[in-house]
Amino acid sequence: MDPTWLNSFREKLDTFYAWPSLYTFKFIVPADQQEHLRQLFPLHTTATEKSSEKGKFVSLTYQMMMHSSESVIDVYKKASVIEGIVAL
């Protein structure tokens, strides 16, 4: 991930959130990669899933209590290695 983008994102998170805070993650992944994404989130998170019309992709939305902007960025870093993922 680009360091300039990460610094900008961190600043925005710290401007708009008071930590700890509930943060919403939204991703679109190929259907065969969704289990890899699910493993990044503990069982206590709130999750919403929706398959695409043809079932090739799945939209996953997670809400999780995060302790800092760095903890949010860590999740995005871990998710970035999943093939075909789109973070919204």
ChimeraX attribute file (.defattr): number of C-alpha atoms within 10 A of each C-alpha:
attribute: neighborCount
match mode: 1-to-1
recipient: residues
	/A:1	8
	/A:2	6
	/A:3	8
	/A:4	9
	/A:5	10
	/A:6	14
	/A:7	12
	/A:8	11
	/A:9	16
	/A:10	16
	/A:11	12
	/A:12	12
	/A:13	18
	/A:14	14
	/A:15	10
	/A:16	8
	/A:17	13
	/A:18	12
	/A:19	14
	/A:20	11
	/A:21	13
	/A:22	13
	/A:23	16
	/A:24	15
	/A:25	16
	/A:26	15
	/A:27	18
	/A:28	22
	/A:29	22
	/A:30	18
	/A:31	15
	/A:32	12
	/A:33	16
	/A:34	19
	/A:35	10
	/A:36	14
	/A:37	19
	/A:38	14
	/A:39	10
	/A:40	12
	/A:41	15
	/A:42	10
	/A:43	9
	/A:44	9
	/A:45	12
	/A:46	13
	/A:47	16
	/A:48	11
	/A:49	13
	/A:50	12
	/A:51	15
	/A:52	12
	/A:53	8
	/A:54	6
	/A:55	11
	/A:56	11
	/A:57	19
	/A:58	20
	/A:59	20
	/A:60	19
	/A:61	17
	/A:62	17
	/A:63	16
	/A:64	17
	/A:65	16
	/A:66	15
	/A:67	14
	/A:68	17
	/A:69	21
	/A:70	15
	/A:71	12
	/A:72	19
	/A:73	16
	/A:74	12
	/A:75	14
	/A:76	16
	/A:77	13
	/A:78	11
	/A:79	19
	/A:80	15
	/A:81	11
	/A:82	15
	/A:83	12
	/A:84	12
	/A:85	19
	/A:86	14
	/A:87	13
	/A:88	10
